[in-house]
């Protein structure tokens, strides 16, 4: 793996966490639409939420 070229990676993850934590409970699976096209398991995100 190559390192992320900028310092915005953490900010993007935190932005996603803030959006997801408002609408979904931990343990739910969330499908993010195009152009992201990934499925997130929100159970894993609770370790990062403060």
N, CA, C and O atoms as a Tripos MOL2 file, in Angstrom:
@<TRIPOS>MOLECULE
protein
  200   199    50     0     0
PROTEIN
NO_CHARGES

@<TRIPOS>ATOM
      1 N           0.8260   -1.1800    0.0000 N.3       1 UNK1
      2 CA          0.0000    0.0000    0.0000 C.3       1 UNK1
      3 C           0.8680    1.2390    0.0000 C.2       1 UNK1
      4 O           1.9300    1.2830    0.6210 O.2       1 UNK1
      5 N           0.3930    2.2370   -0.7080 N.am      2 UNK2
      6 CA          1.0740    3.5220   -0.7190 C.3       2 UNK2
      7 C           0.4180    4.4340    0.3070 C.2       2 UNK2
      8 O          -0.7820    4.3180    0.5530 O.2       2 UNK2
      9 N           1.1750    5.3320    0.9050 N.am      3 UNK3
     10 CA          0.5750    6.2790    1.8430 C.3       3 UNK3
     11 C          -0.3830    7.2290    1.1270 C.2       3 UNK3
     12 O          -0.2360    7.5020   -0.0640 O.2       3 UNK3
     13 N          -1.3380    7.7110    1.8550 N.am      4 UNK4
     14 CA         -2.2800    8.6820    1.3160 C.3       4 UNK4
     15 C          -1.5150    9.9670    1.0090 C.2       4 UNK4
     16 O          -0.7580   10.4420    1.8550 O.2       4 UNK4
     17 N          -1.6950   10.5410   -0.1840 N.am      5 UNK5
     18 CA         -0.8870   11.6890   -0.5800 C.3       5 UNK5
     19 C          -1.2180   12.9960    0.1340 C.2       5 UNK5
     20 O          -0.4430   13.9490    0.0570 O.2       5 UNK5
     21 N          -2.3280   13.0590    0.8100 N.am      6 UNK6
     22 CA         -2.6660   14.3070    1.5020 C.3       6 UNK6
     23 C          -3.1950   14.0190    2.8990 C.2       6 UNK6
     24 O          -3.3880   12.8610    3.2690 O.2       6 UNK6
     25 N          -3.4230   15.0420    3.6510 N.am      7 UNK7
     26 CA         -3.8840   14.8890    5.0230 C.3       7 UNK7
     27 C          -5.3890   14.8360    5.1710 C.2       7 UNK7
     28 O          -5.8970   14.8810    6.2910 O.2       7 UNK7
     29 N          -6.1110   14.7430    4.0700 N.am      8 UNK8
     30 CA         -7.5700   14.8050    4.1270 C.3       8 UNK8
     31 C          -8.2320   13.4570    4.3910 C.2       8 UNK8
     32 O          -9.4460   13.4060    4.5930 O.2       8 UNK8
     33 N          -7.4790   12.3750    4.3940 N.am      9 UNK9
     34 CA         -8.0670   11.0490    4.5460 C.3       9 UNK9
     35 C          -8.8380   10.9190    5.8640 C.2       9 UNK9
     36 O          -9.9620   10.4180    5.8730 O.2       9 UNK9
     37 N          -8.2560   11.3560    6.9500 N.am     10 UNK10
     38 CA         -8.9180   11.2750    8.2560 C.3      10 UNK10
     39 C         -10.1680   12.1420    8.2680 C.2      10 UNK10
     40 O         -11.1890   11.7510    8.8330 O.2      10 UNK10
     41 N         -10.0970   13.3070    7.6540 N.am     11 UNK11
     42 CA        -11.2660   14.1850    7.6110 C.3      11 UNK11
     43 C         -12.4160   13.5500    6.8440 C.2      11 UNK11
     44 O         -13.5780   13.7080    7.2180 O.2      11 UNK11
     45 N         -12.0970   12.8310    5.7710 N.am     12 UNK12
     46 CA        -13.1350   12.1600    4.9850 C.3      12 UNK12
     47 C         -13.7900   11.0590    5.8050 C.2      12 UNK12
     48 O         -15.0140   10.9270    5.7980 O.2      12 UNK12
     49 N         -12.9950   10.2740    6.5090 N.am     13 UNK13
     50 CA        -13.5400    9.2110    7.3540 C.3      13 UNK13
     51 C         -14.4170    9.8070    8.4460 C.2      13 UNK13
     52 O         -15.5000    9.2900    8.7160 O.2      13 UNK13
     53 N         -13.9700   10.8800    9.0740 N.am     14 UNK14
     54 CA        -14.7670   11.5030   10.1350 C.3      14 UNK14
     55 C         -16.0600   12.0810    9.5760 C.2      14 UNK14
     56 O         -17.0970   12.0120   10.2350 O.2      14 UNK14
     57 N         -16.0190   12.6450    8.3830 N.am     15 UNK15
     58 CA        -17.2160   13.1790    7.7430 C.3      15 UNK15
     59 C         -18.2310   12.0500    7.5320 C.2      15 UNK15
     60 O         -19.4160   12.2100    7.8250 O.2      15 UNK15
     61 N         -17.7540   10.9080    7.0210 N.am     16 UNK16
     62 CA        -18.6380    9.7590    6.8320 C.3      16 UNK16
     63 C         -19.2320    9.2940    8.1550 C.2      16 UNK16
     64 O         -20.4260    9.0070    8.2380 O.2      16 UNK16
     65 N         -18.4030    9.2190    9.1800 N.am     17 UNK17
     66 CA        -18.8990    8.7880   10.4890 C.3      17 UNK17
     67 C         -19.9990    9.7050   11.0050 C.2      17 UNK17
     68 O         -21.0250    9.2390   11.5010 O.2      17 UNK17
     69 N         -19.7800   11.0130   10.8870 N.am     18 UNK18
     70 CA        -20.8050   11.9560   11.3660 C.3      18 UNK18
     71 C         -22.1170   11.7760   10.6260 C.2      18 UNK18
     72 O         -23.1840   11.8200   11.2370 O.2      18 UNK18
     73 N         -22.0500   11.5740    9.3200 N.am     19 UNK19
     74 CA        -23.2750   11.4030    8.5270 C.3      19 UNK19
     75 C         -23.9720   10.0880    8.8530 C.2      19 UNK19
     76 O         -25.1930   10.0490    9.0060 O.2      19 UNK19
     77 N         -23.1990    9.0140    8.9570 N.am     20 UNK20
     78 CA        -23.7900    7.7060    9.1890 C.3      20 UNK20
     79 C         -24.3220    7.5500   10.6070 C.2      20 UNK20
     80 O         -25.3570    6.9160   10.8140 O.2      20 UNK20
     81 N         -23.6330    8.1170   11.5760 N.am     21 UNK21
     82 CA        -24.0380    7.9380   12.9720 C.3      21 UNK21
     83 C         -25.3410    8.6570   13.2760 C.2      21 UNK21
     84 O         -26.0290    8.2960   14.2310 O.2      21 UNK21
     85 N         -25.6960    9.6580   12.4940 N.am     22 UNK22
     86 CA        -26.9570   10.3690   12.7100 C.3      22 UNK22
     87 C         -28.1540    9.5610   12.2140 C.2      22 UNK22
     88 O         -29.2360    9.6590   12.7920 O.2      22 UNK22
     89 N         -27.9850    8.7630   11.1540 N.am     23 UNK23
     90 CA        -29.1160    8.1050   10.4810 C.3      23 UNK23
     91 C         -29.2100    6.6130   10.7260 C.2      23 UNK23
     92 O         -30.2930    6.0460   10.5740 O.2      23 UNK23
     93 N         -28.1000    5.9370   11.1060 N.am     24 UNK24
     94 CA        -28.0920    4.4830   11.1950 C.3      24 UNK24
     95 C         -27.5980    4.0390   12.5650 C.2      24 UNK24
     96 O         -26.7710    4.7060   13.1860 O.2      24 UNK24
     97 N         -28.1130    2.9100   13.0250 N.am     25 UNK25
     98 CA        -27.6550    2.3310   14.2910 C.3      25 UNK25
     99 C         -26.4850    1.4020   14.0010 C.2      25 UNK25
    100 O         -26.3560    0.8800   12.8940 O.2      25 UNK25
    101 N         -25.6280    1.1970   15.0070 N.am     26 UNK26
    102 CA        -24.5140    0.2750   14.8410 C.3      26 UNK26
    103 C         -25.0450   -1.1180   14.5720 C.2      26 UNK26
    104 O         -26.0200   -1.5530   15.1860 O.2      26 UNK26
    105 N         -24.3970   -1.8140   13.6500 N.am     27 UNK27
    106 CA        -24.8200   -3.1470   13.2790 C.3      27 UNK27
    107 C         -25.5800   -3.1940   11.9710 C.2      27 UNK27
    108 O         -25.7360   -4.2660   11.3850 O.2      27 UNK27
    109 N         -26.0630   -2.0350   11.4970 N.am     28 UNK28
    110 CA        -26.7550   -2.0010   10.2140 C.3      28 UNK28
    111 C         -25.7410   -1.9630    9.0810 C.2      28 UNK28
    112 O         -24.6130   -1.5040    9.2600 O.2      28 UNK28
    113 N         -26.1460   -2.4450    7.9270 N.am     29 UNK29
    114 CA        -25.3180   -2.3810    6.7280 C.3      29 UNK29
    115 C         -25.8540   -1.2610    5.8580 C.2      29 UNK29
    116 O         -27.0560   -1.1800    5.6050 O.2      29 UNK29
    117 N         -24.9580   -0.3980    5.4020 N.am     30 UNK30
    118 CA        -25.3420    0.7740    4.6250 C.3      30 UNK30
    119 C         -24.6740    0.7030    3.2560 C.2      30 UNK30
    120 O         -23.4530    0.5800    3.1620 O.2      30 UNK30
    121 N         -25.4700    0.7800    2.2060 N.am     31 UNK31
    122 CA        -24.9430    0.8070    0.8380 C.3      31 UNK31
    123 C         -24.7950    2.2600    0.4150 C.2      31 UNK31
    124 O         -25.7820    2.9940    0.3610 O.2      31 UNK31
    125 N         -23.5760    2.6790    0.1160 N.am     32 UNK32
    126 CA        -23.3280    4.0360   -0.3580 C.3      32 UNK32
    127 C         -23.4320    4.0490   -1.8770 C.2      32 UNK32
    128 O         -22.8500    3.1950   -2.5450 O.2      32 UNK32
    129 N         -24.1740    5.0180   -2.4350 N.am     33 UNK33
    130 CA        -24.4240    5.0470   -3.8770 C.3      33 UNK33
    131 C         -23.1970    5.4900   -4.6860 C.2      33 UNK33
    132 O         -22.1550    5.8220   -4.1200 O.2      33 UNK33
    133 N         -23.3360    5.4910   -5.9930 N.am     34 UNK34
    134 CA        -22.2910    5.9780   -6.9000 C.3      34 UNK34
    135 C         -21.9560    7.4160   -6.5570 C.2      34 UNK34
    136 O         -22.8450    8.1690   -6.1580 O.2      34 UNK34
    137 N         -20.7680    7.8020   -6.6910 N.am     35 UNK35
    138 CA        -19.6180    7.1190   -7.2620 C.3      35 UNK35
    139 C         -18.8530    6.2820   -6.2400 C.2      35 UNK35
    140 O         -17.8330    5.6880   -6.5890 O.2      35 UNK35
    141 N         -19.3120    6.2150   -4.9910 N.am     36 UNK36
    142 CA        -18.5840    5.4740   -3.9590 C.3      36 UNK36
    143 C         -18.7800    3.9710   -4.1450 C.2      36 UNK36
    144 O         -17.8060    3.2180   -4.1700 O.2      36 UNK36
    145 N         -20.0220    3.5330   -4.2740 N.am     37 UNK37
    146 CA        -20.3660    2.1260   -4.5280 C.3      37 UNK37
    147 C         -19.6990    1.1390   -3.5790 C.2      37 UNK37
    148 O         -19.0750    0.1700   -4.0120 O.2      37 UNK37
    149 N         -19.8360    1.3940   -2.2890 N.am     38 UNK38
    150 CA        -19.3450    0.4300   -1.3030 C.3      38 UNK38
    151 C         -20.4490    0.1610   -0.2900 C.2      38 UNK38
    152 O         -21.4020    0.9320   -0.1810 O.2      38 UNK38
    153 N         -20.3170   -0.9240    0.4420 N.am     39 UNK39
    154 CA        -21.2440   -1.2620    1.5120 C.3      39 UNK39
    155 C         -20.4710   -1.2180    2.8190 C.2      39 UNK39
    156 O         -19.4080   -1.8260    2.9440 O.2      39 UNK39
    157 N         -21.0150   -0.4910    3.7950 N.am     40 UNK40
    158 CA        -20.3580   -0.3520    5.0920 C.3      40 UNK40
    159 C         -21.0870   -1.1440    6.1560 C.2      40 UNK40
    160 O         -22.3160   -1.1420    6.2160 O.2      40 UNK40
    161 N         -20.3260   -1.8150    6.9860 N.am     41 UNK41
    162 CA        -20.8550   -2.4720    8.1710 C.3      41 UNK41
    163 C         -20.6700   -1.4860    9.3190 C.2      41 UNK41
    164 O         -19.5450   -1.2660    9.7680 O.2      41 UNK41
    165 N         -21.7500   -0.8950    9.7940 N.am     42 UNK42
    166 CA        -21.6480    0.1640   10.7920 C.3      42 UNK42
    167 C         -21.1770   -0.3350   12.1530 C.2      42 UNK42
    168 O         -20.7610    0.4700   12.9870 O.2      42 UNK42
    169 N         -21.2310   -1.6290   12.3950 N.am     43 UNK43
    170 CA        -20.7400   -2.1710   13.6700 C.3      43 UNK43
    171 C         -19.2590   -1.8410   13.8560 C.2      43 UNK43
    172 O         -18.8260   -1.5400   14.9680 O.2      43 UNK43
    173 N         -18.4890   -1.8970   12.7810 N.am     44 UNK44
    174 CA        -17.0510   -1.6240   12.8440 C.3      44 UNK44
    175 C         -16.7490   -0.1460   13.0970 C.2      44 UNK44
    176 O         -15.6560    0.1850   13.5560 O.2      44 UNK44
    177 N         -17.6970    0.7480   12.8040 N.am     45 UNK45
    178 CA        -17.4560    2.1760   12.9500 C.3      45 UNK45
    179 C         -17.5600    2.6530   14.3890 C.2      45 UNK45
    180 O         -17.0510    3.7280   14.7080 O.2      45 UNK45
    181 N         -18.1970    1.8970   15.2600 N.am     46 UNK46
    182 CA        -18.4050    2.3690   16.6190 C.3      46 UNK46
    183 C         -17.0930    2.5530   17.3770 C.2      46 UNK46
    184 O         -17.0360    3.3320   18.3280 O.2      46 UNK46
    185 N         -16.0410    1.8490   16.9690 N.am     47 UNK47
    186 CA        -14.7430    2.0130   17.6100 C.3      47 UNK47
    187 C         -14.1220    3.3850   17.3320 C.2      47 UNK47
    188 O         -13.2480    3.8380   18.0710 O.2      47 UNK47
    189 N         -14.5820    4.0460   16.2520 N.am     48 UNK48
    190 CA        -14.0210    5.3360   15.8700 C.3      48 UNK48
    191 C         -14.8840    6.5120   16.3060 C.2      48 UNK48
    192 O         -14.4260    7.6550   16.3070 O.2      48 UNK48
    193 N         -16.1240    6.2380   16.6740 N.am     49 UNK49
    194 CA        -17.0270    7.3090   17.0930 C.3      49 UNK49
    195 C         -16.7120    7.7050   18.5300 C.2      49 UNK49
    196 O         -16.4610    6.8500   19.3790 O.2      49 UNK49
    197 N         -16.7260    8.9710   18.7850 N.am     50 UNK50
    198 CA        -16.3870    9.4420   20.1090 C.3      50 UNK50
    199 C         -17.5530    9.8580   20.8210 C.2      50 UNK50
    200 O         -17.4530   10.2910   21.9700 O.2      50 UNK50
@<TRIPOS>BOND
     1     1     2 1
     2     2     3 1
     3     3     4 2
     4     3     5 am
     5     5     6 1
     6     6     7 1
     7     7     8 2
     8     7     9 am
     9     9    10 1
    10    10    11 1
    11    11    12 2
    12    11    13 am
    13    13    14 1
    14    14    15 1
    15    15    16 2
    16    15    17 am
    17    17    18 1
    18    18    19 1
    19    19    20 2
    20    19    21 am
    21    21    22 1
    22    22    23 1
    23    23    24 2
    24    23    25 am
    25    25    26 1
    26    26    27 1
    27    27    28 2
    28    27    29 am
    29    29    30 1
    30    30    31 1
    31    31    32 2
    32    31    33 am
    33    33    34 1
    34    34    35 1
    35    35    36 2
    36    35    37 am
    37    37    38 1
    38    38    39 1
    39    39    40 2
    40    39    41 am
    41    41    42 1
    42    42    43 1
    43    43    44 2
    44    43    45 am
    45    45    46 1
    46    46    47 1
    47    47    48 2
    48    47    49 am
    49    49    50 1
    50    50    51 1
    51    51    52 2
    52    51    53 am
    53    53    54 1
    54    54    55 1
    55    55    56 2
    56    55    57 am
    57    57    58 1
    58    58    59 1
    59    59    60 2
    60    59    61 am
    61    61    62 1
    62    62    63 1
    63    63    64 2
    64    63    65 am
    65    65    66 1
    66    66    67 1
    67    67    68 2
    68    67    69 am
    69    69    70 1
    70    70    71 1
    71    71    72 2
    72    71    73 am
    73    73    74 1
    74    74    75 1
    75    75    76 2
    76    75    77 am
    77    77    78 1
    78    78    79 1
    79    79    80 2
    80    79    81 am
    81    81    82 1
    82    82    83 1
    83    83    84 2
    84    83    85 am
    85    85    86 1
    86    86    87 1
    87    87    88 2
    88    87    89 am
    89    89    90 1
    90    90    91 1
    91    91    92 2
    92    91    93 am
    93    93    94 1
    94    94    95 1
    95    95    96 2
    96    95    97 am
    97    97    98 1
    98    98    99 1
    99    99   100 2
   100    99   101 am
   101   101   102 1
   102   102   103 1
   103   103   104 2
   104   103   105 am
   105   105   106 1
   106   106   107 1
   107   107   108 2
   108   107   109 am
   109   109   110 1
   110   110   111 1
   111   111   112 2
   112   111   113 am
   113   113   114 1
   114   114   115 1
   115   115   116 2
   116   115   117 am
   117   117   118 1
   118   118   119 1
   119   119   120 2
   120   119   121 am
   121   121   122 1
   122   122   123 1
   123   123   124 2
   124   123   125 am
   125   125   126 1
   126   126   127 1
   127   127   128 2
   128   127   129 am
   129   129   130 1
   130   130   131 1
   131   131   132 2
   132   131   133 am
   133   133   134 1
   134   134   135 1
   135   135   136 2
   136   135   137 am
   137   137   138 1
   138   138   139 1
   139   139   140 2
   140   139   141 am
   141   141   142 1
   142   142   143 1
   143   143   144 2
   144   143   145 am
   145   145   146 1
   146   146   147 1
   147   147   148 2
   148   147   149 am
   149   149   150 1
   150   150   151 1
   151   151   152 2
   152   151   153 am
   153   153   154 1
   154   154   155 1
   155   155   156 2
   156   155   157 am
   157   157   158 1
   158   158   159 1
   159   159   160 2
   160   159   161 am
   161   161   162 1
   162   162   163 1
   163   163   164 2
   164   163   165 am
   165   165   166 1
   166   166   167 1
   167   167   168 2
   168   167   169 am
   169   169   170 1
   170   170   171 1
   171   171   172 2
   172   171   173 am
   173   173   174 1
   174   174   175 1
   175   175   176 2
   176   175   177 am
   177   177   178 1
   178   178   179 1
   179   179   180 2
   180   179   181 am
   181   181   182 1
   182   182   183 1
   183   183   184 2
   184   183   185 am
   185   185   186 1
   186   186   187 1
   187   187   188 2
   188   187   189 am
   189   189   190 1
   190   190   191 1
   191   191   192 2
   192   191   193 am
   193   193   194 1
   194   194   195 1
   195   195   196 2
   196   195   197 am
   197   197   198 1
   198   198   199 1
   199   199   200 2
@<TRIPOS>SUBSTRUCTURE
     1 UNK1         2 RESIDUE 1 A UNK
     2 UNK2         6 RESIDUE 1 A UNK
     3 UNK3        10 RESIDUE 1 A UNK
     4 UNK4        14 RESIDUE 1 A UNK
     5 UNK5        18 RESIDUE 1 A UNK
     6 UNK6        22 RESIDUE 1 A UNK
     7 UNK7        26 RESIDUE 1 A UNK
     8 UNK8        30 RESIDUE 1 A UNK
     9 UNK9        34 RESIDUE 1 A UNK
    10 UNK10       38 RESIDUE 1 A UNK
    11 UNK11       42 RESIDUE 1 A UNK
    12 UNK12       46 RESIDUE 1 A UNK
    13 UNK13       50 RESIDUE 1 A UNK
    14 UNK14       54 RESIDUE 1 A UNK
    15 UNK15       58 RESIDUE 1 A UNK
    16 UNK16       62 RESIDUE 1 A UNK
    17 UNK17       66 RESIDUE 1 A UNK
    18 UNK18       70 RESIDUE 1 A UNK
    19 UNK19       74 RESIDUE 1 A UNK
    20 UNK20       78 RESIDUE 1 A UNK
    21 UNK21       82 RESIDUE 1 A UNK
    22 UNK22       86 RESIDUE 1 A UNK
    23 UNK23       90 RESIDUE 1 A UNK
    24 UNK24       94 RESIDUE 1 A UNK
    25 UNK25       98 RESIDUE 1 A UNK
    26 UNK26      102 RESIDUE 1 A UNK
    27 UNK27      106 RESIDUE 1 A UNK
    28 UNK28      110 RESIDUE 1 A UNK
    29 UNK29      114 RESIDUE 1 A UNK
    30 UNK30      118 RESIDUE 1 A UNK
    31 UNK31      122 RESIDUE 1 A UNK
    32 UNK32      126 RESIDUE 1 A UNK
    33 UNK33      130 RESIDUE 1 A UNK
    34 UNK34      134 RESIDUE 1 A UNK
    35 UNK35      138 RESIDUE 1 A UNK
    36 UNK36      142 RESIDUE 1 A UNK
    37 UNK37      146 RESIDUE 1 A UNK
    38 UNK38      150 RESIDUE 1 A UNK
    39 UNK39      154 RESIDUE 1 A UNK
    40 UNK40      158 RESIDUE 1 A UNK
    41 UNK41      162 RESIDUE 1 A UNK
    42 UNK42      166 RESIDUE 1 A UNK
    43 UNK43      170 RESIDUE 1 A UNK
    44 UNK44      174 RESIDUE 1 A UNK
    45 UNK45      178 RESIDUE 1 A UNK
    46 UNK46      182 RESIDUE 1 A UNK
    47 UNK47      186 RESIDUE 1 A UNK
    48 UNK48      190 RESIDUE 1 A UNK
    49 UNK49      194 RESIDUE 1 A UNK
    50 UNK50      198 RESIDUE 1 A UNK
